[in-house]
Amino acid sequence: MYNFFYFDFLLIKWTNFLDQLLELIGLILMVLGLIGCFTPIIPSPITSWFGFFILYFSSNVSIDFKFLAFTLLISIIFFLGDLYLPLFAAKKFGSSKKGVLGAGIGLFLGFFVLGPIGVIFGACIGAFIGELMNNKRGDKILNGVIGSIVGILSGIILKFMVSLFFLYIYLEKTFKIYF
């Protein structure tokens, strides 16, 4: 009889440990989602969503499937929007196809050369080179560069807002357990 209660006690402790481990992994993914707002390597809203997905398996927190599906949809929309937004803004500001392509290539390569700041500089330099290759001069080149800056900064702000909101919901759900 004594052994049965002892193993039951160990099972409860192990379950609590696993729940806390899942909550910690979810929190790490949420923080990585915030960091990913400033780096193009980490898809920030989707990484933050995986924090919810991990939390879904914790027995301490109740998250229903509809919530997961809705937040996944939001994550995918903002992820795809972030990929398209700098190119769309550059085009709206009067950039040519070569300028838009240059902004996209510069955005990608700039991260590897200068890190997160290189995203902005790379896109600007790429848009500038693309417009020069298209034989544009003066203020028309500047419009493409400004458009790529506006698009990148808009994407960063939108991703940050979504990831921060996801983190807020995550903390609200987990803090109810411990406090």
Backbone as CSV, one residue per row, in Angstrom:
resi,resn,N_x,N_y,N_z,CA_x,CA_y,CA_z,C_x,C_y,C_z
1,MET,0.821,-1.194,0.000,0.000,0.000,0.000,0.871,1.267,0.000
2,TYR,1.960,1.227,0.749,2.838,2.379,0.826,3.446,2.683,-0.543
3,ASN,3.867,1.663,-1.267,4.490,1.872,-2.577,3.519,2.508,-3.567
4,PHE,2.251,2.136,-3.506,1.259,2.704,-4.411,1.148,4.206,-4.218
5,PHE,1.063,4.658,-2.990,0.961,6.103,-2.734,2.235,6.843,-3.121
6,TYR,3.361,6.181,-2.926,4.626,6.805,-3.282,4.705,7.018,-4.797
7,PHE,4.336,6.007,-5.575,4.360,6.152,-7.026,3.313,7.147,-7.515
8,ASP,2.187,7.203,-6.852,1.165,8.193,-7.197,1.699,9.604,-6.950
9,PHE,2.407,9.784,-5.850,3.011,11.074,-5.534,4.037,11.455,-6.602
10,LEU,4.871,10.485,-7.017,5.868,10.754,-8.054,5.209,11.101,-9.383
11,LEU,4.109,10.425,-9.715,3.396,10.714,-10.951,2.845,12.137,-10.951
12,ILE,2.302,12.585,-9.830,1.781,13.949,-9.731,2.923,14.955,-9.878
13,LYS,4.040,14.702,-9.215,5.185,15.614,-9.324,5.704,15.657,-10.765
14,TRP,5.784,14.486,-11.416,6.263,14.434,-12.799,5.334,15.186,-13.731
15,THR,4.018,15.046,-13.537,3.046,15.752,-14.363,3.170,17.259,-14.179
16,ASN,3.328,17.717,-12.944,3.516,19.148,-12.702,4.796,19.657,-13.362
17,PHE,5.851,18.845,-13.292,7.104,19.235,-13.921,6.932,19.370,-15.434
18,LEU,6.258,18.412,-16.054,6.051,18.471,-17.507,5.192,19.669,-17.906
19,ASP,4.164,19.962,-17.113,3.342,21.140,-17.409,4.162,22.420,-17.324
20,GLN,4.984,22.518,-16.299,5.814,23.707,-16.157,6.861,23.783,-17.264
21,LEU,7.369,22.636,-17.687,8.318,22.617,-18.798,7.653,23.077,-20.091
22,LEU,6.428,22.627,-20.336,5.691,23.082,-21.521,5.437,24.582,-21.463
23,GLU,5.094,25.090,-20.294,4.849,26.525,-20.154,6.130,27.321,-20.386
24,LEU,7.261,26.795,-19.918,8.538,27.481,-20.132,8.925,27.471,-21.609
25,ILE,8.753,26.344,-22.281,9.059,26.268,-23.710,8.157,27.224,-24.490
26,GLY,6.881,27.291,-24.112,5.966,28.228,-24.755,6.397,29.673,-24.561
27,LEU,6.854,30.004,-23.355,7.324,31.363,-23.083,8.572,31.681,-23.909
28,ILE,9.477,30.715,-24.023,10.675,30.916,-24.832,10.286,31.178,-26.290
29,LEU,9.313,30.439,-26.798,8.861,30.660,-28.174,8.217,32.038,-28.330
30,MET,7.492,32.485,-27.323,6.897,33.824,-27.384,7.986,34.902,-27.442
31,VAL,9.021,34.751,-26.624,10.116,35.725,-26.617,10.877,35.666,-27.949
32,LEU,11.082,34.456,-28.471,11.713,34.338,-29.789,10.868,35.011,-30.870
33,GLY,9.552,34.948,-30.704,8.668,35.637,-31.641,8.873,37.144,-31.608
34,LEU,9.074,37.683,-30.414,9.352,39.125,-30.313,10.701,39.470,-30.936
35,ILE,11.692,38.631,-30.681,13.014,38.866,-31.273,12.931,38.752,-32.795
36,GLY,12.112,37.825,-33.263,11.968,37.610,-34.692,11.360,38.777,-35.435
37,CYS,10.755,39.699,-34.724,10.214,40.891,-35.393,11.317,41.698,-36.061
38,PHE,12.519,41.607,-35.517,13.622,42.422,-36.008,14.621,41.628,-36.837
39,THR,14.378,40.334,-36.998,15.255,39.504,-37.824,14.406,38.756,-38.844
40,PRO,14.797,38.767,-40.097,13.973,38.087,-41.105,14.101,36.564,-41.068
41,ILE,15.027,36.035,-40.294,15.229,34.593,-40.238,14.113,33.911,-39.449
42,ILE,13.667,34.524,-38.364,12.648,33.936,-37.494,11.281,34.485,-37.900
43,PRO,10.362,33.636,-38.318,9.005,34.121,-38.646,8.238,34.411,-37.359
44,SER,8.259,35.654,-36.929,7.836,35.995,-35.571,6.388,35.645,-35.217
45,PRO,5.365,36.000,-35.989,4.021,35.644,-35.539,3.803,34.134,-35.472
46,ILE,4.414,33.409,-36.393,4.255,31.958,-36.384,5.021,31.339,-35.216
47,THR,6.186,31.860,-34.905,6.933,31.375,-33.747,6.156,31.642,-32.466
48,SER,5.549,32.818,-32.369,4.719,33.117,-31.197,3.517,32.183,-31.135
49,TRP,2.949,31.861,-32.287,1.815,30.940,-32.291,2.213,29.568,-31.764
50,PHE,3.414,29.119,-32.096,3.869,27.834,-31.579,3.964,27.843,-30.050
51,GLY,4.160,29.028,-29.465,4.082,29.135,-28.003,2.692,28.772,-27.501
52,PHE,1.650,29.247,-28.200,0.277,28.850,-27.850,0.063,27.357,-28.078
53,PHE,0.611,26.847,-29.169,0.436,25.434,-29.495,1.041,24.542,-28.408
54,ILE,2.222,24.900,-27.922,2.853,24.136,-26.836,2.033,24.268,-25.565
55,LEU,1.531,25.463,-25.284,0.732,25.692,-24.086,-0.569,24.902,-24.132
56,TYR,-1.064,24.612,-25.303,-2.286,23.840,-25.479,-2.179,22.461,-24.822
57,PHE,-0.982,21.900,-24.772,-0.780,20.568,-24.218,-0.550,20.566,-22.707
58,SER,-0.455,21.731,-22.100,-0.319,21.820,-20.649,-1.686,21.623,-20.003
59,SER,-1.724,20.826,-18.950,-3.003,20.592,-18.270,-3.352,21.733,-17.313
60,ASN,-2.416,22.640,-17.085,-2.685,23.768,-16.193,-3.518,24.861,-16.859
61,VAL,-3.411,24.995,-18.174,-4.042,26.089,-18.906,-5.069,25.513,-19.875
62,SER,-6.217,26.168,-19.940,-7.230,25.704,-20.890,-7.256,26.636,-22.107
63,ILE,-6.870,26.071,-23.236,-6.935,26.762,-24.523,-7.749,25.870,-25.437
64,ASP,-8.778,26.428,-26.049,-9.583,25.595,-26.933,-9.045,25.640,-28.367
65,PHE,-9.513,24.715,-29.159,-9.021,24.557,-30.526,-9.395,25.751,-31.407
66,LYS,-10.540,26.367,-31.157,-10.948,27.535,-31.949,-9.966,28.687,-31.762
67,PHE,-9.509,28.864,-30.529,-8.518,29.907,-30.248,-7.233,29.625,-31.023
68,LEU,-6.777,28.373,-31.007,-5.572,28.015,-31.753,-5.738,28.256,-33.247
69,ALA,-6.880,27.880,-33.790,-7.117,28.053,-35.224,-7.161,29.536,-35.595
70,PHE,-7.822,30.346,-34.771,-7.934,31.781,-35.046,-6.565,32.461,-34.975
71,THR,-5.785,32.144,-33.952,-4.465,32.769,-33.833,-3.515,32.267,-34.926
72,LEU,-3.687,31.016,-35.374,-2.875,30.527,-36.491,-3.203,31.303,-37.766
73,LEU,-4.472,31.552,-37.995,-4.878,32.330,-39.165,-4.291,33.740,-39.120
74,ILE,-4.356,34.364,-37.962,-3.764,35.702,-37.803,-2.263,35.651,-38.060
75,SER,-1.603,34.635,-37.526,-0.153,34.499,-37.704,0.217,34.348,-39.173
76,ILE,-0.516,33.529,-39.881,-0.215,33.308,-41.302,-0.458,34.575,-42.115
77,ILE,-1.551,35.274,-41.815,-1.847,36.518,-42.542,-0.743,37.552,-42.334
78,PHE,-0.305,37.719,-41.086,0.734,38.720,-40.822,2.092,38.275,-41.354
79,PHE,2.362,36.975,-41.341,3.616,36.471,-41.902,3.677,36.743,-43.399
80,LEU,2.615,36.396,-44.111,2.592,36.632,-45.558,2.558,38.124,-45.883
81,GLY,1.831,38.889,-45.075,1.788,40.329,-45.280,3.148,40.976,-45.098
82,ASP,3.914,40.460,-44.151,5.244,41.013,-43.911,6.179,40.730,-45.082
83,LEU,5.999,39.614,-45.727,6.834,39.311,-46.893,6.504,40.221,-48.069
84,TYR,5.253,40.581,-48.189,4.793,41.338,-49.348,4.839,42.856,-49.127
85,LEU,4.730,43.291,-47.880,4.592,44.718,-47.570,5.751,45.585,-48.063
86,PRO,7.024,45.226,-47.844,8.102,46.103,-48.349,8.091,46.235,-49.873
87,LEU,7.782,45.156,-50.546,7.756,45.212,-52.010,6.560,46.020,-52.501
88,PHE,5.428,45.854,-51.818,4.228,46.607,-52.174,4.433,48.110,-51.946
89,ALA,5.042,48.461,-50.801,5.268,49.878,-50.508,6.260,50.489,-51.490
90,ALA,7.306,49.741,-51.833,8.268,50.268,-52.800,7.583,50.515,-54.142
91,LYS,6.721,49.605,-54.542,5.998,49.771,-55.808,5.051,50.971,-55.740
92,LYS,4.350,51.134,-54.610,3.413,52.260,-54.462,4.129,53.600,-54.448
93,PHE,5.375,53.612,-54.002,6.135,54.858,-53.970,6.814,55.142,-55.316
94,GLY,6.539,54.311,-56.314,7.042,54.593,-57.648,8.274,53.822,-58.057
95,SER,8.604,52.781,-57.363,9.769,51.992,-57.731,9.446,51.104,-58.937
96,SER,10.457,50.828,-59.711,10.279,49.937,-60.869,10.374,48.484,-60.415
97,LYS,10.170,47.560,-61.359,10.267,46.132,-61.020,11.683,45.779,-60.579
98,LYS,12.669,46.386,-61.211,14.057,46.129,-60.808,14.337,46.709,-59.434
99,GLY,13.729,47.842,-59.120,13.887,48.424,-57.790,13.247,47.558,-56.716
100,VAL,12.069,47.016,-57.009,11.391,46.131,-56.059,12.193,44.851,-55.867
101,LEU,12.694,44.296,-56.962,13.512,43.088,-56.877,14.793,43.366,-56.105
102,GLY,15.409,44.504,-56.361,16.619,44.888,-55.632,16.350,45.058,-54.146
103,ALA,15.199,45.625,-53.801,14.842,45.785,-52.390,14.679,44.425,-51.724
104,GLY,14.056,43.481,-52.426,13.878,42.140,-51.860,15.197,41.418,-51.668
105,ILE,16.063,41.478,-52.655,17.369,40.826,-52.544,18.219,41.513,-51.476
106,GLY,18.186,42.830,-51.440,18.953,43.565,-50.436,18.458,43.308,-49.026
107,LEU,17.152,43.151,-48.875,16.579,42.842,-47.573,17.129,41.521,-47.055
108,PHE,17.183,40.527,-47.934,17.664,39.204,-47.543,19.167,39.212,-47.270
109,LEU,19.935,39.779,-48.186,21.386,39.779,-48.031,21.857,40.721,-46.927
110,GLY,21.137,41.815,-46.732,21.528,42.783,-45.703,21.539,42.194,-44.315
111,PHE,20.647,41.245,-44.052,20.621,40.624,-42.726,21.903,39.859,-42.456
112,PHE,22.417,39.170,-43.471,23.617,38.363,-43.269,24.877,39.204,-43.173
113,VAL,24.851,40.393,-43.738,26.031,41.248,-43.697,26.062,42.083,-42.415
114,LEU,24.943,42.716,-42.073,24.930,43.639,-40.936,23.958,43.241,-39.818
115,GLY,23.315,42.117,-39.929,22.364,41.708,-38.895,21.027,42.408,-39.086
116,PRO,20.287,42.605,-37.995,18.955,43.201,-38.101,18.942,44.593,-38.731
117,ILE,19.958,45.404,-38.458,20.022,46.738,-39.065,20.269,46.617,-40.564
118,GLY,20.942,45.545,-40.963,21.225,45.326,-42.373,19.989,45.100,-43.213
119,VAL,18.875,44.730,-42.570,17.623,44.551,-43.300,17.212,45.882,-43.926
120,ILE,17.253,46.929,-43.145,16.860,48.251,-43.643,17.870,48.774,-44.656
121,PHE,19.163,48.719,-44.287,20.191,49.219,-45.203,20.247,48.395,-46.478
122,GLY,20.135,47.084,-46.344,20.180,46.208,-47.517,19.048,46.481,-48.479
123,ALA,17.841,46.659,-47.948,16.700,46.951,-48.818,16.867,48.298,-49.511
124,CYS,17.378,49.272,-48.785,17.591,50.603,-49.391,18.647,50.545,-50.481
125,ILE,19.754,49.872,-50.184,20.825,49.770,-51.180,20.351,48.951,-52.378
126,GLY,19.619,47.881,-52.101,19.089,47.056,-53.188,18.118,47.818,-54.072
127,ALA,17.221,48.591,-53.452,16.287,49.402,-54.237,17.047,50.458,-55.043
128,PHE,18.061,51.051,-54.451,18.873,52.059,-55.134,19.577,51.456,-56.355
129,ILE,20.198,50.296,-56.160,20.902,49.654,-57.274,19.904,49.222,-58.358
130,GLY,18.765,48.709,-57.929,17.748,48.312,-58.908,17.249,49.479,-59.729
131,GLU,17.062,50.617,-59.093,16.621,51.808,-59.829,17.717,52.341,-60.733
132,LEU,18.975,52.248,-60.304,20.076,52.658,-61.179,20.157,51.759,-62.409
133,MET,19.905,50.459,-62.205,19.920,49.529,-63.334,18.767,49.806,-64.294
134,ASN,17.726,50.428,-63.800,16.567,50.771,-64.628,16.717,52.173,-65.238
135,ASN,17.887,52.765,-65.052,18.216,54.081,-65.605,17.337,55.204,-65.067
136,LYS,16.936,55.118,-63.817,16.214,56.232,-63.194,17.227,57.160,-62.540
137,ARG,16.828,58.380,-62.349,17.722,59.378,-61.779,16.993,60.171,-60.699
138,GLY,17.793,60.778,-59.825,17.321,61.764,-58.867,16.229,61.327,-57.919
139,ASP,15.144,62.110,-57.922,14.078,61.903,-56.944,13.299,60.602,-57.180
140,LYS,13.321,60.077,-58.397,12.629,58.813,-58.670,13.331,57.656,-57.958
141,ILE,14.652,57.726,-57.880,15.391,56.712,-57.120,15.052,56.831,-55.649
142,LEU,15.014,58.055,-55.167,14.726,58.291,-53.748,13.336,57.793,-53.372
143,ASN,12.366,57.921,-54.248,11.017,57.427,-53.955,11.003,55.916,-53.725
144,GLY,11.734,55.177,-54.539,11.806,53.727,-54.360,12.469,53.351,-53.053
145,VAL,13.530,54.065,-52.703,14.235,53.794,-51.446,13.335,54.108,-50.253
146,ILE,12.647,55.242,-50.298,11.735,55.605,-49.200,10.597,54.598,-49.082
147,GLY,10.097,54.134,-50.215,9.037,53.130,-50.197,9.479,51.835,-49.541
148,SER,10.702,51.406,-49.827,11.181,50.167,-49.199,11.385,50.364,-47.698
149,ILE,11.846,51.535,-47.281,11.993,51.808,-45.843,10.636,51.799,-45.157
150,VAL,9.664,52.467,-45.758,8.312,52.504,-45.175,7.729,51.103,-45.071
151,GLY,7.915,50.291,-46.096,7.387,48.935,-46.079,8.035,48.066,-45.018
152,ILE,9.342,48.149,-44.895,10.047,47.336,-43.898,9.662,47.758,-42.493
153,LEU,9.661,49.059,-42.237,9.307,49.524,-40.891,7.850,49.217,-40.551
154,SER,6.977,49.305,-41.539,5.568,48.947,-41.293,5.440,47.474,-40.948
155,GLY,6.159,46.632,-41.672,6.126,45.200,-41.382,6.661,44.877,-40.005
156,ILE,7.749,45.534,-39.616,8.324,45.307,-38.288,7.336,45.732,-37.205
157,ILE,6.718,46.887,-37.379,5.763,47.375,-36.378,4.556,46.449,-36.271
158,LEU,4.025,46.010,-37.401,2.864,45.109,-37.368,3.207,43.769,-36.719
159,LYS,4.351,43.193,-37.079,4.763,41.926,-36.463,4.974,42.091,-34.965
160,PHE,5.583,43.198,-34.572,5.839,43.435,-33.155,4.528,43.566,-32.386
161,MET,3.565,44.266,-32.963,2.276,44.437,-32.274,1.567,43.095,-32.101
162,VAL,1.560,42.268,-33.142,0.904,40.962,-33.054,1.632,40.064,-32.055
163,SER,2.953,40.020,-32.126,3.715,39.169,-31.207,3.588,39.646,-29.766
164,LEU,3.558,40.950,-29.573,3.384,41.487,-28.226,1.991,41.168,-27.687
165,PHE,0.984,41.255,-28.534,-0.374,40.895,-28.128,-0.467,39.410,-27.797
166,PHE,0.178,38.560,-28.591,0.211,37.126,-28.289,0.905,36.866,-26.954
167,LEU,2.001,37.579,-26.695,2.704,37.420,-25.420,1.824,37.855,-24.260
168,TYR,1.081,38.935,-24.435,0.169,39.406,-23.402,-0.886,38.342,-23.079
169,ILE,-1.479,37.755,-24.109,-2.482,36.709,-23.892,-1.837,35.504,-23.205
170,TYR,-0.643,35.143,-23.630,0.068,34.014,-23.037,0.318,34.243,-21.544
171,LEU,0.838,35.423,-21.229,1.122,35.726,-19.822,-0.159,35.799,-18.997
172,GLU,-1.213,36.324,-19.580,-2.485,36.383,-18.874,-2.990,34.978,-18.539
173,LYS,-2.862,34.064,-19.462,-3.333,32.698,-19.238,-2.457,31.950,-18.237
174,THR,-1.147,32.171,-18.283,-0.266,31.443,-17.374,-0.189,32.086,-15.987
175,PHE,-0.347,33.387,-15.884,-0.267,34.026,-14.577,-1.472,33.676,-13.711
176,LYS,-2.585,33.323,-14.336,-3.755,32.920,-13.560,-3.479,31.648,-12.757
177,ILE,-2.547,30.851,-13.208,-2.216,29.617,-12.534,-1.407,29.882,-11.258
178,TYR,-0.438,30.742,-11.362,0.537,30.898,-10.289,0.290,32.085,-9.376
179,PHE,-0.515,33.040,-9.801,-0.722,34.220,-8.964,-2.179,34.479,-8.731
